Amino acid sequence: MFRPQESEKVFCSMQDKDSVAWNTIFFGYLENGRTMEGLQLFDSMLTARVNPTNFTYTTLLSACSRLRDGLAGEATHVKVIVSGIAPDLPLYNALLDMYFSCGDNDAALKVFGKIKKPDLVSWNSMISGYANNGDGEMAMTMFVQFRQSSLFTPDEYTFAAAISATRAFPAADYGKPLHGQVEKMGLGQSVYIASTLISMYFYNEEVESAQRIFISILEKDVVLWTEMIAGHCTKGNAESSIRFFHGLLQEDHKVDEFTLSSALSVCAEAASMKQGEMIHSLAIKTGYIAEMTVCGSLVDMYAKIGNLAAAELTFSCVTTPNLKCWNSILGGYGYHGKAEDAFKVFNDILQHGLKPDPVTFISLLAACSHCGLVNQGIFFWNYMKGIGLKPSLKHYSCMITLLSRAGLLEEAENVTMESPFGDECLQLWKILLSSCVSKGNWSIGIRVAKQILRMDAEDNASNVLLSNFFASTGRWDGVSDIRRKIRELMLEKDPGLSWLELVNDIHVFSSSDHSHPQYDEIRAELPRLQGNLTQTEADQLMLDAVAV
């Protein structure tokens, strides 16, 4: 066991410190989480003119991976090359891990190409590296190459990495065949593999398959329970998520920061104040309240259930918030229409030397959209692209909503057409058409309507939205055509829709329709309103009983 104080005393008392001594103290620091001190110690080692070994560089690269410090990692790689040392296999594997951890897939591939005889760790690093960085196709390519050219038998880590990569494809293409291989090789009881299978099946909407795997595992750990909690939450089934969370507690499993974070996300989704406060207490009791993952989820939960003051108080107790925490409080301000506070948080993020990520800009654009701040929204849109972040579907949804609400329908149409999602995503066009209805813009509206019909002439909600558009512009022949089409689609009646006019904007909702740009906020708000109505009814019954 590494005892920092005793080890430091012994190390400092040594007259002649060789590379073994330096490596030992260096490794001890890193293994005990003192990564920055370990990196500083490496500089001292160089100053003392002690030549680093392969083990030294391997340990140093592991530190860079933990910190996700690509610049330090590249600098270390340069030092390896300049030193003239012949890298051994562990050093090459550490380089792979470092580059993948820092998001540089191309550099990792170049390193892999220099390994004459990659071992199982090398192959696993390549498969998991691509999978973790979102390149499922390349991860599966590496897995196929491994199976074809390697003499090694895949282990549970190989399969887990490959299964994680299959989320990019339909389950039947890769996920289920891999599941079959797992069972054939007798690895079906591996909780490590089972957790990735559960995640894969949830992602592919096969909830029953995920549940069957969970039930089949005889010795379940906290990771499996957490996957079930998170999986049901992503499918909007907060009740099942909470049930699994309580099941975990009843089985006397010790929660970790990921379990607590997932459970808090469920409470945010269901607007469950009491459950959220209970989990907050549990986080304090277990000591995980200091974990950034938990703090960020707490801030997000309180903001979404309407208690912004509690979110602010929780955030203020964090000594050194990470980007997740900053994003949570920024999103909370945007969610509550406090755009100026959200902008201030963005400036604080920059002042603390953090780089905003895609989540940061979704919250900023949503805040601008809520408050109708077009110029600010355009500024953040350009800023995001200027720092190399590629806008996602949610970013485009927020931007098109912002522009169209402000009456800038032509600009909104241009953004929709320029987006990589314009040819396949009805959601963006429906946002634009809804604004054309509310603004009475015939010229753009008819182009948008034709585009929607080209993309999916049988989409129920779109057809009713089109019918309303034609009615708003006096095109009753168009209304008649749409109604006839609906009847031809064998619909006995129009899809059940809810219409809402808010600040001169018309919003349409239908069953199982997730297309609204503020869908997440709306879904979080409904349970809270339902709870308030239930409480009001209970209070009234109590008053009536007292009156009697």
C-alpha positions as CSV (number, residue, x, y, z in Angstrom):
1,M,0.0,0.0,0.0
2,F,1.3,3.5,-0.9
3,R,1.5,5.8,2.1
4,P,2.2,9.3,0.8
5,Q,3.8,10.8,3.8
6,E,6.0,7.8,4.7
7,S,6.9,7.3,1.0
8,E,7.9,11.0,0.6
9,K,10.1,10.9,3.6
10,V,11.9,7.8,2.4
11,F,12.2,9.2,-1.1
12,C,13.6,12.5,0.1
13,S,16.1,10.8,2.4
14,M,17.6,8.9,-0.5
15,Q,21.0,10.2,-1.6
16,D,21.1,8.7,-5.1
17,K,17.7,8.3,-6.7
18,D,17.7,6.1,-9.7
19,S,14.8,5.7,-12.2
20,V,13.3,2.9,-10.2
21,A,12.9,5.2,-7.2
22,W,11.5,8.0,-9.3
23,N,9.1,5.6,-11.1
24,T,7.8,4.2,-7.8
25,I,7.0,7.5,-6.2
26,F,5.6,8.8,-9.5
27,F,3.3,5.8,-9.9
28,G,2.2,6.1,-6.2
29,Y,1.1,9.6,-6.7
30,L,-1.0,8.8,-9.8
31,E,-2.6,5.7,-8.2
32,N,-3.7,7.8,-5.3
33,G,-5.3,10.5,-7.5
34,R,-2.6,13.0,-7.0
35,T,-2.2,13.4,-10.8
36,M,-1.0,17.0,-11.0
37,E,1.7,16.4,-8.3
38,G,2.8,13.4,-10.3
39,L,3.2,15.4,-13.4
40,Q,5.2,18.0,-11.5
41,L,7.4,15.2,-10.1
42,F,8.2,14.2,-13.6
43,D,9.7,17.6,-14.3
44,S,11.8,17.3,-11.1
45,M,13.0,13.9,-12.4
46,L,14.2,15.5,-15.7
47,T,15.9,18.4,-13.7
48,A,17.7,15.7,-11.7
49,R,19.1,14.4,-15.0
50,V,17.6,10.9,-14.5
51,N,16.6,9.3,-17.7
52,P,13.0,8.2,-17.9
53,T,12.2,4.6,-18.8
54,N,9.4,3.0,-20.8
55,F,7.5,2.6,-17.5
56,T,8.0,6.3,-16.7
57,Y,6.5,7.4,-20.0
58,T,3.7,4.8,-19.7
59,T,2.7,6.2,-16.3
60,L,3.0,9.8,-17.5
61,L,0.7,9.1,-20.4
62,S,-1.8,7.4,-18.1
63,A,-1.9,10.7,-16.1
64,C,-2.6,12.7,-19.3
65,S,-5.4,10.3,-20.1
66,R,-7.0,10.8,-16.7
67,L,-6.8,14.6,-17.2
68,R,-7.8,14.4,-20.8
69,D,-4.9,16.7,-21.5
70,G,-4.1,16.3,-25.1
71,L,-1.4,18.9,-25.2
72,A,0.5,17.3,-22.3
73,G,0.0,13.9,-24.0
74,E,1.4,15.1,-27.3
75,A,4.3,16.7,-25.6
76,T,5.0,13.5,-23.8
77,H,4.9,11.6,-27.1
78,V,7.4,14.0,-28.5
79,K,9.7,13.4,-25.5
80,V,9.5,9.7,-26.2
81,I,10.6,10.2,-29.8
82,V,13.4,12.7,-28.9
83,S,14.7,10.4,-26.2
84,G,15.4,7.7,-28.7
85,I,13.9,5.1,-26.4
86,A,12.4,2.0,-28.2
87,P,8.8,1.9,-27.1
88,D,7.6,-1.4,-25.6
89,L,4.0,-2.7,-26.0
90,P,2.7,-1.2,-22.7
91,L,4.0,2.2,-23.8
92,Y,2.3,1.9,-27.2
93,N,-1.0,0.9,-25.5
94,A,-0.7,3.9,-23.2
95,L,-0.3,6.1,-26.2
96,L,-3.5,4.6,-27.7
97,D,-5.4,5.2,-24.5
98,M,-4.2,8.8,-24.2
99,Y,-5.1,9.8,-27.8
100,F,-8.5,8.2,-27.6
101,S,-9.2,9.8,-24.2
102,C,-8.3,13.2,-25.7
103,G,-10.5,12.6,-28.8
104,D,-7.7,12.2,-31.4
105,N,-8.8,9.1,-33.2
106,D,-6.5,9.7,-36.2
107,A,-3.4,9.9,-34.0
108,A,-4.4,6.7,-32.2
109,L,-4.7,4.9,-35.5
110,K,-1.2,6.1,-36.6
111,V,0.2,4.7,-33.3
112,F,-1.6,1.4,-33.8
113,G,-0.1,1.1,-37.3
114,K,3.4,1.2,-35.7
115,I,2.7,-1.8,-33.4
116,K,4.2,-4.9,-35.0
117,K,2.4,-7.4,-32.8
118,P,-0.6,-5.9,-31.0
119,D,-1.9,-7.8,-28.0
120,L,-5.5,-8.1,-26.7
121,V,-5.1,-4.9,-24.8
122,S,-4.1,-3.1,-28.0
123,W,-7.2,-4.4,-29.9
124,N,-9.5,-3.6,-27.0
125,S,-8.1,-0.1,-26.8
126,M,-8.9,0.4,-30.5
127,I,-12.4,-1.0,-30.4
128,S,-13.4,0.8,-27.2
129,G,-11.6,4.0,-28.2
130,Y,-13.7,4.4,-31.4
131,A,-16.9,3.3,-29.6
132,N,-16.4,5.8,-26.8
133,N,-15.7,8.6,-29.3
134,G,-18.9,8.0,-31.2
135,D,-17.4,6.2,-34.3
136,G,-19.3,3.0,-34.1
137,E,-18.6,2.1,-37.7
138,M,-14.9,2.2,-37.2
139,A,-15.1,0.4,-33.9
140,M,-16.9,-2.5,-35.7
141,T,-14.4,-2.4,-38.5
142,M,-11.6,-2.9,-35.9
143,F,-13.6,-5.7,-34.2
144,V,-14.0,-7.5,-37.5
145,Q,-10.3,-7.1,-38.3
146,F,-9.5,-8.4,-34.8
147,R,-11.6,-11.5,-35.3
148,Q,-10.0,-12.1,-38.8
149,S,-6.4,-11.5,-38.1
150,S,-5.8,-11.9,-34.3
151,L,-4.8,-15.1,-32.6
152,F,-6.3,-13.9,-29.4
153,T,-9.7,-14.9,-28.0
154,P,-12.0,-11.9,-27.3
155,D,-12.7,-11.4,-23.6
156,E,-15.5,-9.6,-21.8
157,Y,-13.9,-6.2,-22.4
158,T,-13.7,-6.9,-26.2
159,F,-17.3,-7.8,-26.4
160,A,-18.4,-4.9,-24.1
161,A,-16.6,-2.4,-26.3
162,A,-18.0,-3.9,-29.5
163,I,-21.6,-4.0,-28.2
164,S,-21.3,-0.4,-27.1
165,A,-20.3,0.4,-30.7
166,T,-23.5,-1.3,-32.1
167,R,-25.7,1.5,-30.8
168,A,-24.9,3.2,-34.1
169,F,-26.8,0.4,-35.9
170,P,-30.1,-1.5,-35.7
171,A,-29.8,-4.2,-33.0
172,A,-30.5,-7.0,-35.6
173,D,-27.4,-6.0,-37.6
174,Y,-24.7,-6.3,-35.0
175,G,-26.0,-6.2,-31.4
176,K,-28.0,-9.4,-31.5
177,P,-25.3,-11.4,-33.4
178,L,-22.8,-10.2,-30.8
179,H,-25.2,-11.2,-28.0
180,G,-25.3,-14.7,-29.6
181,Q,-21.5,-14.9,-29.6
182,V,-21.4,-13.9,-26.0
183,E,-23.7,-16.7,-25.0
184,K,-21.9,-19.2,-27.2
185,M,-18.6,-18.4,-25.5
186,G,-20.0,-18.8,-22.0
187,L,-19.8,-15.1,-21.1
188,G,-23.5,-14.6,-20.5
189,Q,-23.1,-14.0,-16.8
190,S,-20.5,-11.2,-17.2
191,V,-22.1,-8.2,-15.6
192,Y,-19.6,-6.0,-17.6
193,I,-21.1,-7.3,-20.9
194,A,-24.6,-7.4,-19.5
195,S,-24.5,-3.7,-18.7
196,T,-23.6,-2.8,-22.3
197,L,-26.3,-5.2,-23.7
198,I,-28.9,-3.6,-21.5
199,S,-27.9,-0.1,-22.7
200,M,-27.9,-1.3,-26.4
201,Y,-31.4,-2.8,-26.2
202,F,-32.8,0.3,-24.5
203,Y,-31.3,2.4,-27.2
204,N,-32.9,0.2,-29.8
205,E,-36.3,0.5,-28.1
206,E,-36.3,-3.2,-27.1
207,V,-37.1,-2.7,-23.4
208,E,-38.3,-6.3,-22.8
209,S,-34.9,-7.7,-24.1
210,A,-33.1,-5.4,-21.7
211,Q,-35.3,-6.6,-18.8
212,R,-34.7,-10.3,-19.7
213,I,-31.0,-9.8,-19.6
214,F,-31.2,-8.1,-16.2
215,I,-33.4,-10.9,-14.8
216,S,-31.0,-13.6,-16.2
217,I,-27.9,-12.2,-14.3
218,L,-27.6,-14.1,-11.0
219,E,-25.2,-11.7,-9.3
220,K,-26.2,-8.2,-10.1
221,D,-24.0,-5.3,-9.2
222,V,-24.8,-1.6,-8.9
223,V,-23.8,-0.9,-12.5
224,L,-26.6,-3.2,-13.8
225,W,-29.2,-1.6,-11.5
226,T,-28.0,1.9,-12.7
227,E,-28.4,0.8,-16.4
228,M,-32.0,-0.2,-15.7
229,I,-32.7,3.1,-13.9
230,A,-31.1,5.2,-16.7
231,G,-32.7,3.1,-19.5
232,H,-36.2,3.4,-18.2
233,C,-35.7,7.2,-17.7
234,T,-34.6,7.7,-21.3
235,K,-37.8,6.0,-22.4
236,G,-39.9,8.3,-20.3
237,N,-40.9,5.6,-17.8
238,A,-40.0,7.4,-14.5
239,E,-42.2,5.1,-12.5
240,S,-40.1,2.0,-13.5
241,S,-36.9,3.9,-12.9
242,I,-37.9,4.8,-9.4
243,R,-39.0,1.2,-8.8
244,F,-35.6,-0.1,-9.8
245,F,-33.9,2.5,-7.6
246,H,-35.8,1.4,-4.6
247,G,-35.1,-2.2,-5.6
248,L,-31.4,-1.5,-5.6
249,L,-31.6,0.0,-2.1
250,Q,-33.7,-3.0,-0.8
251,E,-31.0,-5.4,-2.2
252,D,-28.5,-3.5,0.0
253,H,-26.3,-2.5,-2.9
254,K,-24.1,0.6,-2.2
255,V,-25.0,3.4,-4.5
256,D,-22.4,5.3,-6.4
257,E,-22.3,8.7,-8.1
258,F,-23.7,7.4,-11.3
259,T,-26.6,5.7,-9.6
260,L,-27.5,8.9,-7.8
261,S,-27.1,11.0,-10.9
262,S,-29.4,8.7,-12.9
263,A,-32.0,8.7,-10.1
264,L,-31.9,12.5,-9.9
265,S,-32.4,12.7,-13.7
266,V,-35.6,10.6,-13.2
267,C,-36.8,13.0,-10.5
268,A,-36.2,15.9,-12.9
269,E,-38.1,14.1,-15.6
270,A,-41.1,13.2,-13.3
271,A,-40.9,16.6,-11.4
272,S,-40.8,14.5,-8.2
273,M,-39.8,16.9,-5.4
274,K,-40.0,14.4,-2.6
275,Q,-38.0,11.7,-4.3
276,G,-35.4,14.3,-5.4
277,E,-35.0,15.6,-1.8
278,M,-34.7,12.0,-0.5
279,I,-31.9,11.2,-3.0
280,H,-30.3,14.6,-2.1
281,S,-30.2,13.4,1.5
282,L,-28.8,10.0,0.4
283,A,-26.0,11.8,-1.5
284,I,-25.1,13.7,1.6
285,K,-25.2,10.6,3.8
286,T,-23.1,8.5,1.4
287,G,-20.5,11.3,0.8
288,Y,-21.2,11.6,-2.9
289,I,-22.5,15.1,-2.6
290,A,-19.0,16.4,-3.5
291,E,-19.0,14.5,-6.8
292,M,-19.4,16.8,-9.8
293,T,-21.7,14.3,-11.5
294,V,-24.1,14.4,-8.5
295,C,-23.9,18.1,-8.0
296,G,-24.7,18.8,-11.7
297,S,-27.7,16.5,-11.6
298,L,-28.9,18.1,-8.3
299,V,-28.8,21.5,-9.9
300,D,-30.6,20.3,-13.0
301,M,-33.2,18.5,-10.9
302,Y,-34.1,21.4,-8.7
303,A,-34.2,23.8,-11.7
304,K,-36.6,21.5,-13.7
305,I,-39.0,20.9,-10.8
306,G,-39.4,24.7,-10.5
307,N,-37.2,25.3,-7.4
308,L,-34.6,27.6,-8.9
309,A,-33.6,29.0,-5.5
310,A,-32.6,25.4,-4.4
311,A,-30.7,25.0,-7.6
312,E,-28.7,28.2,-7.0
313,L,-28.0,27.2,-3.4
314,T,-26.8,23.8,-4.4
315,F,-24.5,25.3,-7.1
316,S,-23.1,27.9,-4.7
317,C,-21.9,25.1,-2.4
318,V,-19.7,23.7,-5.1
319,T,-16.1,24.8,-4.6
320,T,-14.8,24.1,-8.1
321,P,-17.7,23.4,-10.4
322,N,-16.9,21.5,-13.6
323,L,-18.5,22.1,-17.0
324,K,-21.5,19.8,-16.2
325,C,-22.3,21.9,-13.1
326,W,-22.0,25.2,-15.0
327,N,-24.2,23.8,-17.8
328,S,-26.8,22.7,-15.3
329,I,-27.2,26.1,-13.7
330,L,-27.0,27.8,-17.1
331,G,-29.8,25.5,-18.4
332,G,-31.8,26.2,-15.2
333,Y,-31.7,30.0,-15.8
334,G,-32.7,29.5,-19.5
335,Y,-35.5,27.1,-18.5
336,H,-36.9,29.8,-16.2
337,G,-36.6,32.6,-18.8
338,K,-33.7,34.3,-17.1
339,A,-31.6,34.9,-20.2
340,E,-29.3,37.6,-18.7
341,D,-28.4,35.3,-15.8
342,A,-27.7,32.5,-18.3
343,F,-25.4,34.9,-20.3
344,K,-23.5,35.8,-17.1
345,V,-22.9,32.1,-16.4
346,F,-21.6,31.7,-19.9
347,N,-19.1,34.5,-19.2
348,D,-18.1,32.8,-15.9
349,I,-17.5,29.5,-17.8
350,L,-15.0,31.3,-20.1
351,Q,-13.4,33.2,-17.2
352,H,-12.8,29.9,-15.4
353,G,-10.9,28.6,-18.4
354,L,-13.4,26.0,-19.4
355,K,-14.4,25.3,-23.0
356,P,-18.1,25.4,-23.7
357,D,-19.5,22.1,-25.1
358,P,-22.7,21.4,-27.3
359,V,-24.9,21.2,-24.2
360,T,-23.8,24.8,-23.2
361,F,-25.0,26.2,-26.5
362,I,-28.3,24.2,-26.5
363,S,-29.1,25.9,-23.2
364,L,-28.0,29.4,-24.5
365,L,-30.0,29.1,-27.7
366,A,-33.1,27.8,-25.8
367,A,-32.8,30.8,-23.5
368,C,-32.6,33.2,-26.4
369,S,-35.6,31.5,-28.0
370,H,-37.7,31.7,-24.8
371,C,-37.0,35.4,-24.5
372,G,-37.0,36.4,-28.2
373,L,-33.4,37.6,-28.2
374,V,-32.6,37.1,-31.8
375,N,-29.3,39.1,-32.0
376,Q,-27.9,37.2,-29.0
377,G,-29.0,33.9,-30.4
378,I,-27.2,34.6,-33.7
379,F,-24.1,35.6,-31.7
380,F,-24.0,32.3,-29.8
381,W,-24.8,30.3,-33.0
382,N,-21.8,31.8,-34.8
383,Y,-19.6,31.6,-31.7
384,M,-20.4,27.9,-31.4
385,K,-19.4,27.2,-35.0
386,G,-16.4,29.5,-34.6
387,I,-14.9,27.2,-31.9
388,G,-15.3,24.1,-34.1
389,L,-18.6,22.7,-32.6
390,K,-20.9,21.2,-35.2
391,P,-24.6,22.1,-34.6
392,S,-26.8,19.1,-33.8
393,L,-30.5,18.6,-34.5
394,K,-31.3,20.2,-31.2
395,H,-29.2,23.3,-32.0
396,Y,-30.9,23.7,-35.3
397,S,-34.3,23.2,-33.7
398,C,-33.6,26.0,-31.2
399,M,-32.3,28.3,-33.9
400,I,-35.2,27.8,-36.3
401,T,-37.6,28.3,-33.5
402,L,-35.9,31.5,-32.4
403,L,-35.9,33.0,-36.0
404,S,-39.4,31.9,-36.9
405,R,-41.0,33.2,-33.7
406,A,-39.4,36.5,-34.4
407,G,-41.0,36.6,-37.8
408,L,-37.8,36.0,-39.6
409,L,-39.3,33.2,-41.6
410,E,-37.1,33.5,-44.7
411,E,-34.0,33.3,-42.5
412,A,-35.5,30.3,-40.6
413,E,-36.2,28.6,-44.0
414,N,-32.6,29.2,-45.1
415,V,-31.2,27.7,-41.9
416,T,-33.5,24.7,-42.3
417,M,-32.4,24.1,-45.9
418,E,-28.7,24.5,-45.0
419,S,-28.9,22.0,-42.1
420,P,-27.7,18.4,-42.6
421,F,-31.1,17.3,-41.3
422,G,-33.3,19.2,-43.7
423,D,-33.8,16.3,-46.1
424,E,-34.8,13.8,-43.4
425,C,-36.1,15.5,-40.3
426,L,-39.8,16.5,-40.3
427,Q,-39.4,18.2,-37.0
428,L,-37.6,21.3,-38.4
429,W,-40.1,21.8,-41.2
430,K,-43.0,21.4,-38.8
431,I,-41.6,24.1,-36.5
432,L,-41.3,26.4,-39.5
433,L,-44.8,25.6,-40.8
434,S,-46.3,26.3,-37.4
435,S,-44.8,29.7,-37.4
436,C,-46.1,30.3,-41.0
437,V,-49.6,29.5,-39.7
438,S,-49.3,31.9,-36.8
439,K,-47.7,34.7,-38.9
440,G,-50.0,34.1,-41.9
441,N,-47.1,33.8,-44.3
442,W,-48.5,32.2,-47.5
443,S,-45.5,32.2,-49.8
444,I,-43.1,30.5,-47.4
445,G,-45.8,28.3,-45.9
446,I,-46.7,26.7,-49.2
447,R,-43.1,25.8,-49.9
448,V,-42.7,24.3,-46.5
449,A,-46.0,22.4,-46.9
450,K,-44.9,20.9,-50.1
451,Q,-41.6,19.9,-48.5
452,I,-43.4,18.1,-45.7
453,L,-45.6,16.3,-48.2
454,R,-42.6,15.2,-50.2
455,M,-40.9,13.8,-47.0
456,D,-43.9,12.0,-45.5
457,A,-47.3,12.4,-47.1
458,E,-48.8,10.0,-44.6
459,D,-47.6,11.6,-41.3
460,N,-50.8,12.2,-39.3
461,A,-49.8,15.2,-37.3
462,S,-48.3,16.9,-40.4
463,N,-51.5,16.4,-42.4
464,V,-53.6,18.1,-39.7
465,L,-51.0,20.9,-39.4
466,L,-51.2,21.3,-43.2
467,S,-55.0,21.4,-43.0
468,N,-54.8,24.1,-40.5
469,F,-52.3,26.1,-42.6
470,F,-54.6,25.9,-45.6
471,A,-57.6,27.0,-43.5
472,S,-55.6,30.0,-42.1
473,T,-54.9,31.2,-45.6
474,G,-58.4,30.6,-47.0
475,R,-57.3,27.7,-49.1
476,W,-60.4,25.6,-48.4
477,D,-59.7,23.4,-51.4
478,G,-56.4,22.5,-49.8
479,V,-58.3,21.7,-46.6
480,S,-60.6,19.4,-48.5
481,D,-57.8,17.6,-50.2
482,I,-56.0,17.0,-46.9
483,R,-59.2,15.8,-45.2
484,R,-59.8,13.4,-48.1
485,K,-56.2,12.1,-47.8
486,I,-56.7,11.5,-44.1
487,R,-59.9,9.4,-44.8
488,E,-58.0,7.5,-47.5
489,L,-55.4,6.6,-44.9
490,M,-58.2,4.8,-43.2
491,L,-58.3,7.2,-40.3
492,E,-61.8,7.2,-38.7
493,K,-61.1,10.6,-37.2
494,D,-58.4,13.2,-37.2
495,P,-55.4,12.5,-34.9
496,G,-56.1,13.7,-31.4
497,L,-54.3,17.0,-31.2
498,S,-53.9,19.7,-28.6
499,W,-53.6,23.3,-29.8
500,L,-52.2,26.2,-27.8
501,E,-51.8,29.8,-28.8
502,L,-49.1,31.5,-26.8
503,V,-47.7,35.0,-27.4
504,N,-49.0,35.0,-31.0
505,D,-47.6,31.6,-31.6
506,I,-49.5,28.4,-32.3
507,H,-48.3,25.1,-30.8
508,V,-49.7,21.7,-31.9
509,F,-49.3,18.5,-30.0
510,S,-50.3,15.0,-30.8
511,S,-50.1,11.6,-29.1
512,S,-46.5,10.1,-29.2
513,D,-45.2,13.3,-31.0
514,H,-41.9,14.4,-29.7
515,S,-41.2,17.0,-32.4
516,H,-41.7,20.2,-30.4
517,P,-38.4,21.9,-29.8
518,Q,-39.3,22.4,-26.1
519,Y,-40.5,18.8,-25.7
520,D,-38.2,18.0,-22.7
521,E,-39.3,21.1,-20.8
522,I,-43.0,20.5,-21.5
523,R,-42.8,16.9,-20.4
524,A,-41.1,17.9,-17.2
525,E,-43.8,20.6,-16.5
526,L,-46.9,18.4,-16.9
527,P,-46.3,16.1,-13.9
528,R,-45.7,19.2,-11.7
529,L,-49.0,20.7,-12.9
530,Q,-50.8,17.4,-12.3
531,G,-49.3,17.3,-8.8
532,N,-50.5,20.8,-8.1
533,L,-54.0,20.0,-9.3
534,T,-54.1,16.9,-7.1
535,Q,-52.9,18.9,-4.1
536,T,-55.5,21.6,-4.7
537,E,-58.2,19.0,-4.9
538,A,-57.0,17.4,-1.6
539,D,-56.9,20.8,0.0
540,Q,-60.5,21.6,-1.1
541,L,-61.7,18.3,0.3
542,M,-60.1,19.1,3.6
543,L,-61.7,22.5,3.7
544,D,-65.1,21.0,2.8
545,A,-64.7,18.5,5.7
546,V,-63.8,21.2,8.1
547,A,-66.7,23.3,7.0
548,V,-69.1,20.4,7.7
